[in-house]
Amino acid sequence: MRACGLYTGGLKANRDFAECVVAWGDNVAEELKTILFDPQTAGGLLIAAAAEESEKLRHELDEPA
């Protein structure tokens, strides 16, 4: 992928379209960002959280809006 300079066709379009609504943590590597926008991997990804935050996130998602 990126280390070799190769990208899938939809990667740039996905990133251009969606990056404006993504909140990155301070320690997210550029390689991980690339993987998350790759059309081969991004389709099923709805949300991600660190393991230590998962219970808090689950509780917040269960709360009515």
GINORZI-V686336 format. One line per field, one symbol per residue. ss: DSSP state (~ for helix, > for strand, _ for the rest). Layout:
BEGIN
ss=???
END
This chain:
BEGIN
ss=_~~~______~~~~~~~~~~~________~~~~~~~~_____________~~~~~~~~~~~~___
END
